[in-house]
Amino acid sequence: MARFATPDQPNAPPFMIWNLDLNEDGTTPREKSFIRLPSVHAHSCAIRFRLLIGSSASIDTVLHTNYPLDGSEYERTKFHAKRFNFNNQAELICEFRIQRPGPYQYYVSYKTLADIDDDSADVCDDVIAAAGADATTVIPAVERIYRDFKEHRTPVSYFLVDPQLMLAGQYLPLDGIVLQSVNPKWMGPMNTWSPHFASSHKTGYNMIHFIPMQQRGGSNSPYSLYNQLELSDDLFDGDLTAAEKNARLRETLLEMTHKHRLLGITDMVWNHTAFNSDWLAGHPEAGFNLENSPHLRSAYELDEALSVFSARLSDYNIGRMVGSAEDVERLMRGVDDHVIKPLRLWEFYAIDVDEALRQVGDAWDDSADGPVVSSTDKQDLDSLSGDARNKWLCAYAIGDRSHTLSTRGGRTIDPQRTAAILRTLLGGGTKEEALEHLRSLLDLINLPYYREYDADVACIRKNVSERVRYERIDDKGGWKHGKPVDGRYRIVDPLFTTVEPPPEATDAEGKQFSDDSLHLANNGWIWGGNPLDNFAGPQSKAYLRREVIVWGDC
């Protein structure tokens, strides 16, 4: 991103323009998908998006941003449109003045000519015939008349506008901030904070970072909030209303700024809500639950089975106290026998052979109306042998079906395609011969899925075992050390919380919440993991493999 400063004008402050060159398809270069516009004292600035004329995104190009171009109040979900205009013979530009700090989003929409379909081609032929003209001169004009435009939209990108901070009447650049973080719940009542501020100023700090001051949940962590909209009661003397607490905080911050020359900043993690939050109970859709994230079902079933196992150890004649490596191994044998084996988690991975044979058998009977194997696929099949041939058949049978660990027997094959390829493969073979051949083929298809299951179970055993060893033996001061394995001190901490919504709570459609929507994944972190990766998403098995070091919030 280039910077361009306009020439100084008489009696006018300097003006800075930040240029951002877009890709040929209107997208933002990957390394610039999040950019920062630095603050320069006494400079006003603008951002200019540039696109080369002739790019595929140069037809009817429009920038959409939630920066309030009309000067209205900022709304995160409200996007304002501004068209690109010709700047010169080489580029289109869209620019606007930046007048307020903050993080903003933008994307680009544009049009391209759609491909001519058969119907459009017929219309062109009719027009040509009616005109009695030479095709080479008429077709371009006909295309311009009859071809449709296709709408496009780029992914969202971001820009951050730095604030211009003033302290005691002087400009404070961001690089000049000297920040001290404090935990308000350890500072005592708010009316006793003034000596802390005086000490901070004396030691050279000019900004105080407050860890969240809102009402905390069951874990008492400032980052696991019970009510994000109200300050914690223990920051004040006496029983105050929400409005009175806000007024007291305002007075404290004004004193901090004007008397002690300290700026303030706070942070909140909105997706960390306490498990016992009333708001969360009424809005379970705010978390990753089994309804909006069905790929977590296998992980939830394992989590529940481990909790039940913890409470029923005496039923299995397994001792509840863990104080040695032998105790850990004894406990893990119980996990194998009473959790992993009965769960039959492999059903989430593999194709149900009997069900697949039944469906393909039905499709075989109806295959006269089913799909036909293309000549290209026949050539591919004939050119292959051995493992390569079997691998091709597996891919053909599955087709483009995606799969997550959300349903037992959820991995399937396409019965019509499979019946068609079996007819091609066996020639004049009978249905029984085809299904017997398919059974052998399904065993080959399932083999890597069973291996995947075995690897995941090994990871589950390893992570559960090591967590038990750490919490019960190695961590001498830990909250589970010396405690029995039971319903309270479970073998491992649960990765899911089940909320109970109030009777009047309903979903977006006005219906009662389903049972699946009430089981929410807890937040956590992964040792050595990328913090930018969504390990609760469908591409991850972190919850199933017990790789998440869990927190209590959702």
MIMARKE-945646 format. One line per field, with one value per residue (C-alpha): residue in one letter; residue number from 1; x, y, z. Coordinates in nm, 3 decimals, always signed. Example, Ala and Ser with C-alpha at 12.3 -4.5 7.8 and 13.67 -1.06 7.14 Angstrom:
2
rest <- c(a:s) $
nr <- c(1:2) $
x <- c(+1.230:+1.367) $
y <- c(-0.450:-0.106) $
z <- c(+0.780:+0.714) $
//
This chain:
554
rest <- c(m:a:r:f:a:t:p:d:q:p:n:a:p:p:f:m:i:w:n:l:d:l:n:e:d:g:t:t:p:r:e:k:s:f:i:r:l:p:s:v:h:a:h:s:c:a:i:r:f:r:l:l:i:g:s:s:a:s:i:d:t:v:l:h:t:n:y:p:l:d:g:s:e:y:e:r:t:k:f:h:a:k:r:f:n:f:n:n:q:a:e:l:i:c:e:f:r:i:q:r:p:g:p:y:q:y:y:v:s:y:k:t:l:a:d:i:d:d:d:s:a:d:v:c:d:d:v:i:a:a:a:g:a:d:a:t:t:v:i:p:a:v:e:r:i:y:r:d:f:k:e:h:r:t:p:v:s:y:f:l:v:d:p:q:l:m:l:a:g:q:y:l:p:l:d:g:i:v:l:q:s:v:n:p:k:w:m:g:p:m:n:t:w:s:p:h:f:a:s:s:h:k:t:g:y:n:m:i:h:f:i:p:m:q:q:r:g:g:s:n:s:p:y:s:l:y:n:q:l:e:l:s:d:d:l:f:d:g:d:l:t:a:a:e:k:n:a:r:l:r:e:t:l:l:e:m:t:h:k:h:r:l:l:g:i:t:d:m:v:w:n:h:t:a:f:n:s:d:w:l:a:g:h:p:e:a:g:f:n:l:e:n:s:p:h:l:r:s:a:y:e:l:d:e:a:l:s:v:f:s:a:r:l:s:d:y:n:i:g:r:m:v:g:s:a:e:d:v:e:r:l:m:r:g:v:d:d:h:v:i:k:p:l:r:l:w:e:f:y:a:i:d:v:d:e:a:l:r:q:v:g:d:a:w:d:d:s:a:d:g:p:v:v:s:s:t:d:k:q:d:l:d:s:l:s:g:d:a:r:n:k:w:l:c:a:y:a:i:g:d:r:s:h:t:l:s:t:r:g:g:r:t:i:d:p:q:r:t:a:a:i:l:r:t:l:l:g:g:g:t:k:e:e:a:l:e:h:l:r:s:l:l:d:l:i:n:l:p:y:y:r:e:y:d:a:d:v:a:c:i:r:k:n:v:s:e:r:v:r:y:e:r:i:d:d:k:g:g:w:k:h:g:k:p:v:d:g:r:y:r:i:v:d:p:l:f:t:t:v:e:p:p:p:e:a:t:d:a:e:g:k:q:f:s:d:d:s:l:h:l:a:n:n:g:w:i:w:g:g:n:p:l:d:n:f:a:g:p:q:s:k:a:y:l:r:r:e:v:i:v:w:g:d:c) $
nr <- c(1:2:3:4:5:6:7:8:9:10:11:12:13:14:15:16:17:18:19:20:21:22:23:24:25:26:27:28:29:30:31:32:33:34:35:36:37:38:39:40:41:42:43:44:45:46:47:48:49:50:51:52:53:54:55:56:57:58:59:60:61:62:63:64:65:66:67:68:69:70:71:72:73:74:75:76:77:78:79:80:81:82:83:84:85:86:87:88:89:90:91:92:93:94:95:96:97:98:99:100:101:102:103:104:105:106:107:108:109:110:111:112:113:114:115:116:117:118:119:120:121:122:123:124:125:126:127:128:129:130:131:132:133:134:135:136:137:138:139:140:141:142:143:144:145:146:147:148:149:150:151:152:153:154:155:156:157:158:159:160:161:162:163:164:165:166:167:168:169:170:171:172:173:174:175:176:177:178:179:180:181:182:183:184:185:186:187:188:189:190:191:192:193:194:195:196:197:198:199:200:201:202:203:204:205:206:207:208:209:210:211:212:213:214:215:216:217:218:219:220:221:222:223:224:225:226:227:228:229:230:231:232:233:234:235:236:237:238:239:240:241:242:243:244:245:246:247:248:249:250:251:252:253:254:255:256:257:258:259:260:261:262:263:264:265:266:267:268:269:270:271:272:273:274:275:276:277:278:279:280:281:282:283:284:285:286:287:288:289:290:291:292:293:294:295:296:297:298:299:300:301:302:303:304:305:306:307:308:309:310:311:312:313:314:315:316:317:318:319:320:321:322:323:324:325:326:327:328:329:330:331:332:333:334:335:336:337:338:339:340:341:342:343:344:345:346:347:348:349:350:351:352:353:354:355:356:357:358:359:360:361:362:363:364:365:366:367:368:369:370:371:372:373:374:375:376:377:378:379:380:381:382:383:384:385:386:387:388:389:390:391:392:393:394:395:396:397:398:399:400:401:402:403:404:405:406:407:408:409:410:411:412:413:414:415:416:417:418:419:420:421:422:423:424:425:426:427:428:429:430:431:432:433:434:435:436:437:438:439:440:441:442:443:444:445:446:447:448:449:450:451:452:453:454:455:456:457:458:459:460:461:462:463:464:465:466:467:468:469:470:471:472:473:474:475:476:477:478:479:480:481:482:483:484:485:486:487:488:489:490:491:492:493:494:495:496:497:498:499:500:501:502:503:504:505:506:507:508:509:510:511:512:513:514:515:516:517:518:519:520:521:522:523:524:525:526:527:528:529:530:531:532:533:534:535:536:537:538:539:540:541:542:543:544:545:546:547:548:549:550:551:552:553:554) $
x <- c(+0.000:+0.149:+0.121:+0.073:+0.073:-0.091:+0.103:+0.062:-0.222:-0.236:-0.416:-0.500:-0.370:-0.166:-0.375:-0.261:-0.394:-0.332:-0.344:-0.447:-0.408:-0.660:-0.603:-0.734:-1.044:-1.120:-0.984:-0.735:-0.380:-0.348:-0.077:-0.298:-0.628:-0.587:-0.417:-0.353:-0.380:-0.138:-0.240:-0.041:-0.097:-0.277:-0.306:-0.640:-0.633:-0.821:-0.805:-0.807:-0.879:-0.732:-0.820:-0.667:-0.902:-0.957:-0.947:-1.213:-1.361:-1.386:-1.754:-1.997:-1.749:-1.877:-1.702:-1.909:-1.784:-1.927:-1.727:-2.011:-1.955:-2.260:-2.144:-2.406:-2.347:-2.136:-2.326:-2.116:-2.369:-2.463:-2.257:-2.242:-2.191:-1.962:-1.894:-1.551:-1.483:-1.230:-0.918:-0.729:-0.695:-0.532:-0.727:-1.055:-1.055:-1.284:-1.177:-1.318:-1.198:-1.125:-1.271:-1.306:-1.088:-1.180:-1.177:-1.379:-1.472:-1.507:-1.567:-1.605:-1.893:-1.878:-2.024:-1.893:-2.056:-2.225:-2.152:-2.397:-2.629:-2.815:-3.132:-2.936:-2.764:-3.104:-3.223:-2.907:-2.970:-3.329:-3.223:-2.952:-3.194:-3.452:-3.193:-3.062:-2.718:-2.376:-2.313:-1.970:-2.110:-2.428:-2.313:-2.115:-2.413:-2.650:-2.422:-2.427:-2.805:-2.882:-2.598:-2.669:-2.436:-2.318:-2.285:-1.965:-1.862:-1.515:-1.435:-1.439:-1.115:-1.035:-0.870:-0.793:-0.780:-0.559:-0.696:-0.530:-0.479:-0.449:-0.316:-0.298:-0.351:-0.066:-0.070:+0.032:+0.148:+0.071:+0.443:+0.460:+0.215:+0.360:+0.092:+0.030:-0.226:-0.428:-0.689:-0.974:-1.100:-0.769:-0.763:-1.035:-1.334:-1.315:-1.303:-0.959:-0.799:-0.651:-0.325:-0.274:-0.309:-0.068:+0.190:+0.146:+0.197:+0.500:+0.667:+0.626:+0.306:+0.065:-0.209:-0.388:-0.524:-0.817:-0.892:-1.274:-1.471:-1.805:-1.988:-1.795:-1.936:-1.892:-1.517:-1.462:-1.239:-1.259:-1.263:-1.560:-1.844:-2.184:-2.327:-2.135:-2.358:-2.315:-2.013:-1.916:-2.065:-1.738:-1.580:-1.804:-1.896:-2.264:-2.548:-2.559:-2.779:-2.625:-2.663:-2.498:-2.206:-2.157:-2.159:-1.901:-1.675:-1.704:-1.595:-1.301:-1.184:-1.210:-0.996:-0.747:-0.716:-0.710:-0.544:-0.303:-0.254:-0.337:-0.543:-0.752:-0.830:-1.015:-1.078:-1.354:-1.368:-1.728:-1.725:-1.624:-1.946:-1.972:-2.131:-2.388:-2.483:-2.858:-2.807:-2.629:-2.908:-3.154:-2.928:-2.759:-2.723:-2.443:-2.209:-2.093:-2.373:-2.480:-2.741:-2.527:-2.210:-2.325:-1.966:-1.912:-2.159:-1.899:-1.690:-1.996:-2.092:-1.739:-1.743:-2.073:-1.953:-1.640:-1.857:-2.087:-1.783:-1.643:-1.961:-1.997:-1.645:-1.770:-2.010:-1.706:-1.504:-1.244:-1.083:-1.153:-0.815:-0.527:-0.179:+0.054:+0.123:-0.038:-0.358:-0.358:-0.323:-0.599:-0.822:-0.742:-0.831:-1.168:-1.196:-1.126:-1.385:-1.663:-1.627:-1.446:-1.563:-1.933:-1.939:-1.855:-1.715:-1.598:-1.960:-1.896:-1.603:-1.689:-1.951:-2.231:-2.171:-2.511:-2.699:-2.484:-2.550:-2.924:-2.926:-2.711:-2.930:-3.236:-3.052:-2.947:-3.313:-3.386:-3.061:-3.236:-3.336:-3.014:-2.691:-2.471:-2.095:-1.930:-1.690:-1.409:-1.471:-1.478:-1.141:-0.999:-1.129:-0.990:-0.648:-0.605:-0.534:-0.460:-0.459:-0.489:-0.807:-0.955:-0.870:-1.043:-1.352:-1.365:-1.350:-1.615:-1.853:-1.824:-1.840:-1.832:-2.002:-1.848:-1.835:-1.789:-1.814:-2.170:-2.378:-2.329:-2.334:-2.310:-2.036:-2.213:-2.163:-2.376:-2.594:-2.690:-2.335:-2.213:-2.475:-2.385:-2.011:-2.072:-2.273:-1.988:-1.729:-1.902:-2.059:-2.339:-2.293:-2.589:-2.705:-2.579:-2.232:-2.231:-2.319:-2.056:-1.798:-1.921:-1.880:-1.512:-1.481:-1.642:-1.391:-1.117:-1.298:-1.341:-0.984:-0.834:-1.133:-1.078:-0.711:-0.814:-1.040:-0.760:-0.525:-0.783:-0.860:-0.487:-0.475:-0.782:-0.623:-0.294:-0.450:-0.686:-0.406:-0.160:-0.422:-0.505:-0.137:-0.078:-0.384:-0.374:-0.002:+0.232:+0.040:+0.081:-0.114:-0.383:-0.751:-0.783:-0.470:-0.568:-0.933:-1.141:-1.259:-1.633:-1.911:-1.746:-1.378:-1.423:-1.154:-1.107:-1.279:-1.584:-1.546:-1.918:-2.175:-2.548:-2.756:-3.116:-3.307:-3.595:-3.941:-4.021:-3.698:-3.737:-3.515:-3.514:-3.827:-4.019:-3.987:-3.861:-3.490:-3.405:-3.206:-2.911:-2.895:-2.844:-2.511:-2.237:-1.864:-1.651:-1.369:-1.008:-0.672:-0.440:-0.080:+0.137:-0.171:-0.227:-0.449:-0.597:-0.733:-1.094:-1.044:-1.421:-1.489:-1.576:-1.219:-1.092:-1.117:-0.955:-1.256:-1.294:-0.921:-0.925:-0.657:-0.836:-0.716:-1.056:-1.182:-1.522:-1.688:-1.871) $
y <- c(+0.000:+0.330:+0.664:+0.988:+1.333:+1.621:+1.947:+2.192:+2.438:+2.779:+2.767:+2.397:+2.100:+1.836:+1.567:+1.203:+0.948:+0.576:+0.382:+0.014:-0.171:-0.453:-0.775:-0.828:-1.004:-0.727:-0.914:-0.767:-0.909:-1.171:-0.986:-0.675:-0.835:-0.655:-0.316:-0.046:+0.324:+0.495:+0.812:+1.126:+1.428:+1.720:+1.527:+1.435:+1.131:+0.922:+0.569:+0.505:+0.165:+0.123:-0.126:-0.147:-0.081:-0.401:-0.619:-0.887:-0.685:-0.355:-0.375:-0.193:-0.206:-0.101:-0.084:-0.182:-0.086:-0.054:+0.266:+0.524:+0.714:+0.931:+1.043:+0.837:+0.630:+0.319:-0.010:-0.320:-0.490:-0.181:-0.152:+0.164:+0.144:+0.369:+0.322:+0.314:+0.597:+0.654:+0.824:+0.822:+0.594:+0.323:+0.280:+0.293:+0.436:+0.453:+0.684:+0.846:+1.061:+0.895:+1.092:+0.844:+0.565:+0.200:-0.138:-0.160:-0.414:-0.388:-0.598:-0.532:-0.629:-0.629:-0.795:-1.013:-1.136:-1.469:-1.760:-1.806:-2.098:-2.301:-2.090:-1.769:-1.924:-2.017:-1.657:-1.535:-1.774:-1.654:-1.289:-1.362:-1.551:-1.273:-1.010:-1.206:-1.077:-1.229:-1.408:-1.258:-0.905:-0.977:-1.213:-0.953:-0.717:-1.000:-1.106:-0.755:-0.755:-1.102:-1.201:-1.170:-1.037:-1.244:-1.086:-1.133:-1.043:-1.066:-1.195:-0.941:-0.762:-0.518:-0.186:-0.040:+0.336:+0.437:+0.692:+1.028:+1.029:+1.345:+1.352:+1.669:+1.874:+1.710:+1.455:+1.104:+0.881:+0.511:+0.433:+0.659:+0.457:+0.312:+0.071:-0.105:-0.388:-0.417:-0.663:-0.462:-0.751:-0.738:-0.357:-0.328:-0.091:+0.172:+0.460:+0.332:+0.332:+0.683:+0.580:+0.307:+0.563:+0.800:+0.522:+0.428:+0.788:+0.829:+0.519:+0.648:+0.490:+0.697:+0.439:+0.183:-0.134:-0.266:-0.636:-0.663:-0.511:-0.675:-0.929:-1.256:-1.606:-1.931:-1.955:-1.600:-1.526:-1.167:-1.318:-1.543:-1.297:-1.355:-1.024:-0.820:-0.515:-0.457:-0.383:-0.627:-0.557:-0.619:-0.308:-0.085:-0.026:-0.076:-0.198:+0.021:+0.012:-0.041:+0.331:+0.431:+0.196:+0.346:+0.697:+0.600:+0.450:+0.768:+0.979:+0.747:+0.762:+1.141:+1.163:+0.920:+1.129:+1.482:+1.435:+1.152:+1.207:+0.850:+0.729:+0.414:+0.115:-0.210:-0.527:-0.783:-1.120:-1.131:-1.500:-1.594:-1.614:-1.786:-2.129:-2.016:-1.695:-1.629:-1.467:-1.776:-2.002:-1.795:-1.776:-2.115:-2.038:-1.799:-2.095:-2.397:-2.644:-2.973:-2.799:-2.534:-2.746:-3.110:-3.222:-3.200:-3.480:-3.758:-3.545:-3.473:-3.840:-3.925:-3.637:-3.753:-4.115:-4.004:-3.807:-4.106:-4.332:-4.092:-4.112:-4.491:-4.615:-4.813:-5.003:-5.127:-5.210:-4.948:-4.749:-4.377:-4.258:-4.207:-4.175:-4.375:-4.472:-4.812:-4.636:-4.438:-4.756:-4.926:-4.628:-4.629:-4.998:-4.900:-4.626:-4.885:-5.132:-4.899:-4.591:-4.643:-4.994:-4.943:-4.610:-4.774:-4.445:-4.613:-4.583:-4.211:-4.286:-4.588:-4.660:-4.886:-5.184:-5.351:-5.026:-4.945:-5.291:-5.245:-4.904:-5.016:-5.327:-5.103:-4.879:-5.185:-5.275:-4.920:-4.861:-4.838:-4.486:-4.411:-4.238:-4.374:-4.411:-4.170:-4.285:-4.093:-4.275:-4.608:-4.530:-4.436:-4.759:-4.973:-4.810:-4.891:-5.208:-5.326:-5.069:-4.777:-4.930:-4.989:-4.635:-4.496:-4.709:-4.588:-4.225:-4.283:-4.451:-4.174:-3.894:-3.539:-3.622:-3.440:-3.592:-3.487:-3.691:-3.575:-3.889:-4.258:-4.411:-4.062:-4.153:-4.293:-4.381:-4.274:-4.582:-4.486:-4.412:-4.726:-4.945:-4.795:-4.854:-5.211:-5.288:-5.152:-5.340:-5.679:-5.665:-5.921:-6.013:-6.070:-5.845:-6.094:-6.099:-5.720:-5.688:-5.944:-5.750:-5.431:-5.582:-5.642:-5.293:-5.139:-5.318:-5.143:-4.809:-4.841:-4.948:-4.596:-4.480:-4.756:-4.659:-4.298:-4.416:-4.621:-4.322:-4.095:-4.345:-4.372:-3.993:-3.991:-4.249:-4.061:-3.722:-3.857:-4.057:-3.767:-3.528:-3.765:-3.808:-3.432:-3.336:-3.626:-3.695:-3.429:-3.111:-3.125:-2.807:-2.875:-2.878:-3.250:-3.366:-3.607:-3.598:-3.904:-3.955:-3.892:-3.676:-3.358:-3.438:-3.612:-3.816:-3.520:-3.183:-3.179:-3.011:-2.932:-2.748:-2.818:-2.508:-2.491:-2.209:-2.039:-2.170:-1.855:-1.865:-1.945:-1.962:-1.721:-1.888:-1.862:-2.234:-2.404:-2.482:-2.835:-3.063:-3.050:-2.671:-2.685:-2.873:-2.612:-2.658:-2.491:-2.256:-2.352:-2.363:-2.615:-2.655:-2.541:-2.472:-2.178:-1.930:-1.811:-2.158:-2.237:-2.572:-2.600:-2.594:-2.890:-2.923:-2.998:-3.305:-3.134:-3.185:-3.551:-3.620:-3.440:-3.197:-2.895:-2.768:-2.652:-2.343:-2.330:-2.069:-2.108) $
z <- c(+0.000:-0.109:+0.066:-0.123:+0.035:-0.147:-0.190:+0.094:+0.038:+0.202:+0.538:+0.491:+0.695:+0.509:+0.341:+0.316:+0.067:+0.119:-0.209:-0.213:-0.545:-0.594:-0.785:-1.137:-0.999:-0.747:-0.446:-0.205:-0.217:+0.057:+0.246:+0.255:+0.354:+0.688:+0.672:+0.925:+0.846:+1.084:+1.258:+1.175:+1.397:+1.231:+0.904:+0.752:+0.526:+0.272:+0.140:-0.235:-0.393:-0.741:-1.015:-1.361:-1.651:-1.846:-1.536:-1.509:-1.221:-1.410:-1.514:-1.285:-0.996:-0.653:-0.316:-0.011:+0.335:+0.683:+0.730:+0.758:+0.435:+0.497:+0.841:+1.022:+1.333:+1.282:+1.245:+1.194:+0.965:+0.761:+0.443:+0.230:-0.147:-0.351:-0.722:-0.882:-1.128:-1.402:-1.270:-1.599:-1.899:-1.693:-1.370:-1.186:-0.835:-0.535:-0.254:+0.054:+0.341:+0.677:+0.966:+1.249:+1.391:+1.427:+1.249:+0.928:+0.661:+0.285:-0.024:-0.397:-0.626:-1.005:-1.313:-1.592:-1.911:-1.855:-2.086:-2.374:-2.303:-2.565:-2.541:-2.597:-2.897:-3.045:-3.005:-3.179:-3.470:-3.504:-3.511:-3.769:-3.989:-3.964:-4.048:-4.344:-4.263:-4.259:-3.927:-3.875:-3.862:-3.666:-3.388:-3.188:-3.180:-3.091:-2.802:-2.662:-2.672:-2.543:-2.315:-1.944:-1.678:-1.385:-1.039:-0.838:-0.485:-0.338:+0.013:+0.295:+0.384:+0.661:+0.738:+1.078:+1.132:+1.424:+1.670:+1.739:+2.115:+2.323:+2.679:+2.884:+2.569:+2.378:+2.095:+2.204:+1.917:+1.949:+1.967:+2.272:+2.480:+2.801:+2.920:+3.248:+3.273:+3.593:+3.719:+3.875:+4.088:+4.280:+4.323:+4.585:+4.568:+4.296:+4.547:+4.660:+4.314:+4.319:+4.496:+4.236:+3.956:+4.128:+4.155:+3.788:+3.673:+3.897:+3.750:+3.393:+3.265:+3.056:+2.991:+3.209:+3.052:+3.254:+3.235:+3.194:+3.480:+3.399:+3.615:+3.624:+3.594:+3.781:+3.716:+3.851:+3.552:+3.419:+3.071:+3.144:+3.186:+3.339:+3.220:+2.964:+3.011:+3.385:+3.602:+3.876:+4.219:+4.405:+4.248:+4.460:+4.822:+4.883:+4.666:+4.353:+4.047:+3.702:+3.625:+3.954:+3.887:+3.540:+3.684:+3.948:+3.679:+3.473:+3.770:+3.833:+3.472:+3.460:+3.774:+3.624:+3.306:+3.444:+3.784:+3.714:+3.336:+3.244:+2.951:+2.984:+2.767:+2.828:+2.632:+2.621:+2.446:+2.332:+2.245:+2.601:+2.800:+3.138:+3.131:+3.391:+3.209:+3.190:+2.850:+2.715:+2.842:+2.641:+2.335:+2.291:+1.921:+2.018:+2.076:+1.881:+1.948:+1.792:+1.579:+1.412:+1.432:+1.387:+1.319:+1.698:+1.773:+1.792:+2.029:+2.244:+2.271:+2.383:+2.633:+2.783:+2.805:+2.995:+3.240:+3.301:+3.345:+3.608:+3.812:+3.787:+3.868:+4.166:+3.937:+3.745:+4.061:+3.970:+4.250:+4.252:+4.383:+4.140:+4.286:+4.062:+3.702:+3.772:+3.881:+3.555:+3.347:+3.545:+3.482:+3.109:+3.081:+3.220:+2.956:+2.686:+2.817:+2.929:+2.707:+2.377:+2.287:+2.369:+2.184:+1.849:+1.724:+1.407:+1.286:+1.239:+1.005:+0.790:+0.528:+0.653:+0.425:+0.467:+0.407:+0.104:-0.044:+0.006:-0.165:-0.457:-0.495:-0.528:-0.773:-0.977:-1.027:-1.142:-1.331:-1.666:-1.566:-1.382:-1.485:-1.763:-1.732:-1.974:-2.241:-2.070:-1.741:-1.929:-2.084:-1.744:-1.593:-1.875:-1.849:-1.480:-1.286:-0.934:-0.656:-0.897:-1.043:-0.697:-0.590:-0.899:-0.829:-0.469:-0.578:-0.844:-0.599:-0.341:-0.596:-0.461:-0.130:+0.165:+0.513:+0.873:+1.192:+1.254:+1.195:+1.243:+0.897:+0.754:+0.508:+0.202:-0.162:-0.457:-0.522:-0.877:-0.989:-0.816:-0.984:-1.321:-1.283:-1.159:-1.474:-1.681:-1.479:-1.484:-1.826:-1.816:-1.450:-1.221:-0.941:-0.680:-0.843:-0.854:-0.485:-0.384:-0.582:-0.416:-0.069:-0.141:-0.285:+0.025:+0.245:+0.046:+0.067:+0.444:+0.515:+0.536:+0.742:+0.998:+1.008:+1.068:+1.350:+1.506:+1.494:+1.654:+1.931:+2.003:+2.030:+2.258:+2.492:+2.497:+2.575:+2.842:+3.004:+3.008:+3.139:+3.424:+3.504:+3.507:+3.715:+3.963:+4.004:+3.860:+3.950:+4.328:+4.385:+4.126:+4.218:+4.138:+4.318:+4.593:+4.490:+4.390:+4.034:+4.055:+3.913:+4.044:+3.988:+3.656:+3.488:+3.252:+3.242:+3.014:+2.676:+2.653:+2.863:+2.849:+2.918:+3.036:+2.867:+3.047:+2.945:+2.747:+2.541:+2.170:+1.866:+1.571:+1.429:+1.756:+1.833:+2.146:+2.132:+2.024:+2.252:+2.012:+2.036:+2.415:+2.407:+2.362:+2.311:+2.575:+2.478:+2.528:+2.361:+2.199:+2.306:+2.015:+1.800:+1.568:+1.759:+1.428:+1.342:+1.433:+1.604:+1.662:+1.288:+1.063:+0.939:+1.292:+1.518:+1.816:+2.045:+1.952:+1.991:+2.329:+2.216:+2.362:+2.699:+2.807:+2.986:+3.149:+2.926:+2.596) $
//
